[in-house]
Amino acid sequence: MNPTYRNLRAQEISQLSQQGCTATDWQTVLVAEGIDLQHVRHTRFSGNIRLGLFEKSFTMPGGICKHSGISMATLHNVTVGHNCCIENIKNYIANYEIGDDTFIENVDIILVDKPTAFGNGIEVSVLIETGGREVVMHEKLSAHEAYIEAMYRHRPEIVAKLQEMAHAFAKEKTSETGTIGSNVTIVDAGYIKNVNIGSYAKIEGAGRLKNGTIVSNEHAPVHIGYGVVLDDFIIQSGSHIEDGTMLSRCFVGQGCVMGHTYSATDSLFFSNCQGENGEACAIFAGPYTVTHHKSTLLIAGMFSFMNAGSGSNQSNHMYKLGPIHQGHLERGSKTTSDSYILWPARIGAFSLVMGRLVGNVDSSNMPFSYLIEQKGRTYLAPAVNLKSVGTIRDAQKWPKRDKRTDPEKLDQINFNLLSPYTMQKAIRGIKVLKHLRETCGETSEYFSYHNARIENHALQKGISLYNTAITKFLGNSVINRIKDRPCGTDEELRESLKPDFPTGNGEWVDLAGLIAPKSEVDKLINDTLSGEIANVHDLNLRLAQMHRDYYDMEWTWAYQVMLDYYKLDPEKITRTDVIDIVKKWNEAVVSLDKMVYADAKKEFSLSAKTGFGADGSSFDMERDFEQVRGLFESNSFVKAVLDHIEKKTALGTNTINKLTSNE
């Protein structure tokens, strides 16, 4: 509600004076009609002041009630909304508009001292500390915009255009007056300078907040906790920054959690990242980048859907020209405890890194792999992570751990384990492995690949597992395609299989969570350069549309790959051909699930029970383990795997029945 303000009457000025209030000029103090001034005491006013009504009380933790009002404060050029409580401001509040129902108590200082964009427009030297891949922060920044801006330096015109759009957005936000929204709580805080604070934010005990924006709202409040220090920052909706966290030149996306003295500089954290105890420098943390450990340093790397083990570390220089190198752990990668990677390196999607990798490895065309150090050498085991229970569990948990409650979601996140992005790499992986075998001979003990060794048995297993994954993906796509389409005759089937979406063929890319054809990314870039995409709002709308079109574009890609993989003629496909694909799919699904089942069973082996049943016999160890971990057969994940086998087998049978019903 926008109140109508009026000047103070003579008796009201007298009342305020008797209540310990002063003003440099009472004529610049305006109040809402109906105000009860008994709740304004021991306050100094200067500049343009607007005061709303004081009609409500705040109920504090423990049951204490405090009536709205102003006490023991100095205000300069401040608008105070209805029913606010402002008490015990050690220095002053200057140049702010404060919304309704906001509570501010025991704060040192809150001010805007010059025209500022509140963190918008700050350049973050991500990936390379010394510069070269700067991303311009703004309140609407998505992981995908940042990815293009940081990684498409081979197209300097689009980088310049995106930065121009970001600076234009920052210019719109530039003001000499800050805002503190409605229903905000700020208590026991120290220095707050040039910060916009969204509605429903809660700031408790923060040490210093300088030059930033807290994008909080009713659907997704932000919490800033004790001892937090933020400089040149943007904190997006639904995020929690706690317990002595220190961030400088950082963007924190929606639904993130930072705490336990975590520190970071020149870094971008997108949706649902978690950072605790450790530190980061110049990282691009795509969605679901997680690091929990005090001894973990992430530096100069790009990550997403990543879990950093205790003591994980990287080096971004080789003691020659300084920190000019960078690395990329593609989506879903993990590092074990005490792992180390010498940049530059690129690790394929959904891979596991164990030990010290010092050979500048590139396994980007070997997804789902293990990279293990043995006696100073890096060994690559292609595709073995496809049968890991951890990989499947991760894919299931990410959607469930989405903390974003804001209706407007900036990051368009694709959670799929098998997608055109990973399957194109699996296809390349098969070609590479076969080429290595043909070149070096089938009897070779090991094969060299991008500074890593692949043992013979691992190469053979990798080819088999990649083929199993491709078979599973193509079968999934075919079954979903014909599920609700007519397939009574071969002609109907062929018509149903034909893609009806024009794009999807060719190479696919992962734009830090958004999986899309490179052709669509190129079109987005061209439309941005032409002005069809004119601002960051238009850009986010296009990215969201690309995400919505994923499954249509996926089928366009999968259809062509199916024809090539199974050597089919699109004009001669029969129901028998598709039945064969479904049968192979069913075998692949069951085969992978059985491998996952066997991997899960290791968690219940005798060696896994070591440490259980303290001071007892082997029988006590079994009983203790069962009480803590439960029985293997009753484990929820194990039952889900068995249920998955049963459901997929039934789905395959039903699909085959549909294809044979009219024969």
N, C-alpha and C positions, 0 to 999 in steps of 0.2 A: 504494500500500500504506500502511495506517495503522499505524505502529509503536507498540509499547507502551513507554512511557517509565518510567524509574525515576530515583531520586535517585543522585547521585554517591556512590561509596564513598570512605572516608577516603584510601586510597592513590591514588585517581584525583584527588582534590582536591590532594593533595601533588604528584602528577605535573604537573598543570596549572600549579600555582604555580611549579614548577621550570622550566616552559616559558614563563614570563613572563606567565601569565594571572592575572587578578584578578576578583573578583566582590564586589558589595555584599552578597550573601547567597548562599552556595553552595547553600542549600536550595531556591532557586528555579531552579536550573539542573538540568534533567532531560535524560537521554540515552537513546537507543535501546539495547536490549540488544545486546551484541556490538560496541559502538563501539570503535574504535582511536584513543585520544586523542593519540597521537604526532603526529597531523596537525592539532592545535589548538595554536597558539603565539601568544604576544604579543597576547592578546585580552582585552578588558575586558567583563564581563557585568554587566547590571543588569536588574531587573524579571524577568518570566517568560521563561525561555529553554528552548527544546526543540531538541535536536541529533540529527540522524539519523546514519546510518552514513557512513563515508568509505572506500569500497572501490575506487573507480574512478579512472582518470586521464583528463585532457583532453589531446588532441593539438592543439596550436596551429598556426596557419599557419607554415610554415617547418620543421615537424617537432618542435618542442620539446614535451615532455610535462610536464604539471603534475598532481600528485596532488590529488585532492579534499581539502578541509580548510579551516581558517580561520587566517588569519595577519594580524597588524597591523590589527586591527579593533576597533571598539567596538559592541556589540550591546545594545539595550535593548528588552525585550518582543518578541523575535524567535523565530520557529520556522524552523529550517533543515531542509529535506528531506534525503533520502539523496543522497550523492555530489555535494554542491555544493562549489564552490571560491570562497571569499570572501577576497580579499587586498587589502591596501593601501587601506583606507578612511580617507580623510584625517580626517573628522569622525566620523560614526557612522551606523548603521542603526537606526531606531526604529519599533516598532509595525508589524511586517510579518510575514506568513507566506510563506515562500519554498518553492517546490516542489522536486522532485527534479532532479538533473543540471543545475543552474543555475550559471553562471559569472559572478562579479561581481569586478571588479578595477579599481583606480585610479579610484575614485569619490569625490567630495567628500562628499556627504551624501544619504541616502535616508530620508525620514521621513514619518509621518502625525502631525500636531500637534493634530488636533481631529476630532470627528465630521464626516465629509465624504461626499458622494455621488460623488466622483471624476469631476466634469464633468457627470454626469447632473443634469438640472434647471436648467442654465444657460440663460438666455434670450438668444437671438441676435437683434439688431435688424436683420433682413434686409430688403433692398429700400429701406427708408426709415431713414436713419441716426438720425433723431431719434425713432424709435419709431412704433409703430402696426401693424406686421406681425410682431411677435416670434414666433419659433418656439422651443419648449423642446426642447433637445437631450436625447437619451438613447441608450443603446447599440443599441436596436432601431429607431431612426428610419429610415423609408423616405422616398424623395423624394416619394411620393404623400401620405403623412401630412403632411409638411412643406408640400406645396403647398396642401392643404385648410386647414391651420392659418394659412398666410400669406395666402392669396388669398380665402378665404370669409368676409371680415369683414362681408359683408352678412348672414351668419348667425352672429351672435355666440354663440349657444348651442352650436354645434358647436365653435367655437374654444375656448370655455371648457371644454368636455368633453374635448377632446384634450389641452389643457394640464393638466387635472386628472389624466388618465391618465398623462401624462408625469411629473408630479410624484409620483404614487403609485409609479411605477417607480423614480424617484430615491430615494424614501424606503426602498424595499426594498434599495437598494444602499448606503445610508448606513451607515457603520461607523467605528469608531475604529482599525481595523486594516486595512492595505492588503495586497494580494496581489501576489506576483511568481510567475508560474507555473513550470512545469517546462521544462527545456531552454531557459531564457532566457540570453542573453548581455548583460551590461552592462559596458562597459569605457570607460575614459577619459572618463567623464561628470562633469558638474558637479553642479548642484542639482536633486534630484528630490524633490518634495514633493506629498503627497496624490495619488499616481498609482497606479492599478491597472495591472499589466502582465501581459498574457496569455501563455500558453505559446508557446514557440518564437520569441518576439520577440527582435530583436537591436538593441541600442542602443549605438552606437559614437561617442563624442566629442560627444554632445549637450551643449549649453550649459546649458539650463534647461528642465525639464519640471515644470509646476505645475498641479495640480488638473485631472486628466484621466484618461481610460481608453484603454489601447491594447488593442484587441480582436484579439489574435493567437491563432492556433492552429496545429496541426500541418499542416493542409491549406492554410492561407493565412497564413504568417508575416508579421509587420510588421517593417520595418527603419527605424530612426531614425538618421540619420547625423550627421556632424560639424557643429558649430556651430548645430544646430537649437535654436530657442527656441519652446516651446509653452506657452501660458497658457490655462486654461479651454477644454479641448478634448476631443474624442473622435476617435480614429483607428481606423477600422474595418479588418477583416481584409484581408490581402494588400496593404496600401498601403505605399508607400515615401516617407518624408519625409527629404530629403537636403540637404546643402551649404548650411547657413546659412539655411534656410527659417525664417520667423518667422510664427507664427499666433497670433491672440488671439481668443477666443470663436468658435471654428470647429469645424465638424463635417466630417470627411473620410471619405467613404464607401469602399466596398469596391473594391480594385484601383486606387486612385488613385496618382498620382506627383506629388510636389511637390519642386522642387529649384532649384539655381542662384540662391539668395538670394531666392526668391519670398516675398512678404509679403502677408498678408491679415488683415482684422479683420471681425468680425460677419458671417461668410459661411458658407454651406453648400455643400459639394462632394459630389456623389453619385457613383455608380459610374463608374469609369474616366475620371474627370477628370484633366487634366494641367495643372499650373501651374508655369511656369519663368520666371525672370528678372524678370517684371513684378510688378504689385500688384493687389489686389482690395479693395474695401470694400463691405460690405452687399450682396453678390450672392447670388443663388440659382442655383447652378451645377448644373443637372440633369445626368443622365448624359452623358458624352462632351463636356463643355465643355473646350475645349483652348485654352491661351494659352501661347506659347513665348517671347515677345519682351520684352526689357528695357524698351522704351518703351511697353508696352501697359498701360493702366489699365482695368479693368472695375469699374464702380461702379453701385450701386442698380439692377441689372438682373436679369432672369430669362432664363436661357439653357438650352439643351440641344442636344446633337449640334451644337455650335457651334465654329467655328474663328476665333479672333481674329487678324487680321493685325497686322503690326508697326506700332506707333504708334496702334492703335485706342484710342479714348477716348470717354467720354460725360460729360455734365454733368447733375447731378440737381437743379440749382437755376437759376433765371432771374434771379438777383441781386435778388430781391425779398423773399421770405419764407424764404430759406435752402433747405437740401437736403430738400425735401419731395416731390420728384417721383421717378418710377420709370419704367422701360421694360421692354419684353418683346420679345426676339427669339425667335420661335417656333422649334420644333425644326428643326434642319438649316440655320439661317442662318449666313452668313459675313460677315465684314468684311474689306475689303482693307486694304492698308498705308495708314496715315495717314487712316483713316476717322474720322468724328466724328458722333455723334448727340446732339441736344439732347433730353433727356427733358422731358416725357412723349412717348413714341412707342411704336408697336407695329408690328413687322415680321413679315410673313406667313411661314409655314413654308417652309423650303428656299429662302430668298431671299438675294441678294447685295447688300451695301451698299458703295458706292464713293463716296468723297468726303465732303463735310461736309453732313449733313442737319440744318438748323436750323429746320425748319418744323413740328415736332411731327407727323410723318407717322403715319398709321394705314393699313397695307396688309394687315391681318390677314385680309381676305377676298380677297386676291390672292396666293395661295401661288406658289412657284416663279418669283418675279419678280426683276428687277434694279431697284435703286434707285440712281440715278446723279446726282451733282451736276454741273451745267453752268452756269457763269456765275452761281452763287449760287442756282440753282433746282434743285429735286429733280424728276427725271424717272423715271417708273415704266414699266417694260416688263413687262407681265403675262405670266407663264407661260413666259418664254424659258428659264428654268433647267431646264425639262423636257428640253430637247435638249442640255444641257451634259454633257460627258463627266465633269466634276468631280462633278456631282450623283450620277450613276450609280456612279462610283468610290467616293464616300463611303458610299453605301448598302450597297455590297458589303464595305467594309473594316470597318465598325463591328462586326459580329458576330465577325469574325476577330480583332479587337483587344480582346476581352473578357478582361480580366486576372483576373477573379474565379475563384478556385479553392476557395472556401469552399462546402461543400455547402448551407449555408443562405444563400440570396441574398435580400437585403432589398429590392432594387429590381426590380420586374417590368417588364422593358424590351421594348417592341415596336419592332422595327427597320424596319417596313414603310414604304416610300416612298409608296405609294398605299394609302390606308386610308379608312374612312368619315370620319375627321377631316379629311384633306386634300381628299377628294373633295366633301364637303359645302361646303367653302370654294370649290372650283373651280366648283361649281354656282352658288353665290352670286356668284362673280366674273363668270360669264357673264351673269347677270341685271344686275349693276351695269354692265358694259361695254355691253350692249345698251341699257340705260336711258340711259346717257350719250350714246350714238349717236343715239337717238331724240329726246332732249331738245335736244341741241346741233346736231343735223344731221349727216348723213353726210359732208358736205364740210368740216367743221371741221378746222382744221389740228391742233389739240390739244384735249384735254379736261381739266378740272380735277377732281381727286379727292383729298380729304383732304390738302390742302396739297402735292399733287404734280401734275405734268403727265403726261398720257398722249398721245403723238403718235398721229395717225390710223392710221398703218400698224401701230403697236404694238398699238392696240386691236383691229384686225381680226385680227392674228396671235394675240393673246391668246385671243380667242374660239375660234379654230381649234385652238390647242394644248390649251386646257382640254377641249374636246370630244373630242380625241384621247385625252387621259388618262382621261377618264370612260369612253370606249368600251373602252379597254384594261382598266381596273379591273373593269368589269361583265363583260367577256368572261372575264377570269381567274376571277371568282367563279362564273360559270355553268359553266365547264368543270370547275372543281374540284368543284362541287356534283354534277354528273351523272356524274363519272368512274367511280364504282363503284356507280351506281344504275341500275335498269332504265329503259330509254327506248324499248322496242320499239314502243310505240303512243303516240299523243298523250295518252291517259288516263294511261298509266304515267309519261310525261314530266311532266305537270302535277302528279301526286302526288309525284314525286321532287323537283320544284322547290319545293314548299310548305315553308316553314321549319318546323322542329320544335323551335325554341327560342323561348320566350315573349318574350324581351326583345331589344332591338337597334334598334328604330325610334326616330326622333327625332334630336335633336342629340347629337353625340359630342364628348368633350373629351379633352385630352391632360394627364393629371395628372403632368407632368414625367417622361415615359417610358412610362407606362401609358396606353394608348388604350382608352377605354370609353364606353358610352352614358351620357349625363348622368342618365338615369333610374336606372341602377345606382349611380351616385355618390350620388344623392339617397336611394336605399334604404339604402346603407351609412351615410349620415349619420343617417337616421331610426333605424336599428337601433342605432347608437352612442348616440344620445340616449335610446332606450328601455331600454338596458342589455343588449340581446341581444349586442352587442359590448362586452365589459366591460373589456378591457384592451388593451395594445399587442400582445400575442401574438394575441389574437382578431382584431384589426384587420389584422395582417399576413397571417393565414390567409385572411381575406375578400378582401384585395387580390390575393393569389396565385390565388385561385379565379376572380376576375374576369379575370385575365390568361389563365388556362387556357381560359376560356369565349370568348375573343376571336373565334375563327373561326366558332363557332356564332352568336354575336351579329352578327358581320359579315355573314353571309349573310342574316339577318333584315332587316338594313338594306338590303343590296344588292338583295334580291328586290323590295322595295317601290320602290326607286329605279329598278330595271330596268323595272318596269311603267310608272312615270311617264315615264321618259326615252324609252322606245320606244312609249309609248301602247298597252300591251297589256292585254287583259282576262284576269285570272288563270284564268277558267273556259274560255277559248277559245284559250289558247296552244297552238301546234302545233310539231311538229318543224321545220317550215319557218321559223317565227319564230326558233327558236333557232339554226338553221343560218345565218340571216341575221345574227344577233348574233355568231356565231363568225367569219363572214367579215369583218365589220366590225372585230372584235377583231384578226384577223390583219393586216388592212391597217394598223390603228393601231400594232400592235407593230412591224411592219416599217418603217413610216414613222418612228416615234420612234428605232428603232435606226439607221436610215440617217442621221438628223440627228446622233445621237451619234457615228456613224462619221465623218461629215464634220467634226464639231467636233474629234475626236481627230486627224484628218489635219492640222489647223492646227498641231499640235505638231511636225510634221515639214516645215513649209513652209520656204521659203528664208529668210524673216526670222527664223524660230526658230533657224536655224543660225548667226546672227550671233554672233561670239565664239568659234566653233570654228575649228580649223585655223590656230592662231596662226603668223604668219610664213610662211604658205604660200599656195598658189593656191586658186582655187575648188574644184579637184579635191581638194586636201588638206583643205579645209573639209568636203566631202562625206564623205571617208574618215574624218576625225576624228569627225564627228557619228555616223557609223554604228558606230564602235568604242565610243563612249560610250553612245549612245541606242539603237542597233540599227536595223534596218529597220522601216518602218511595217508592212509585211505580216507580219512575224514578232513584232511586239509582242504580249505576252500578253493585254492588255486588248482590243486590236483583234481578235485571233483569237477572244476570248470573245464579242465583239459579233456577229461573223459566225456563230459557232456558235449563239448565242442565236437569231438569225434562222432558222437552219436547223431548230433544235429546235422552236421555236414554230410554224413553218410545218407541220412534221410533226404536232405536237400538234393543230393546227386541222384538218388533213386526217383524222387518226384520229377526232377527235370527230365530224366530219361523216359519216364512214363509219359510225360507231356509230349515228348518228341515222337513217341511210338504209338500214341493213342489212336491216331487216324490211319495207321498203316494197314 
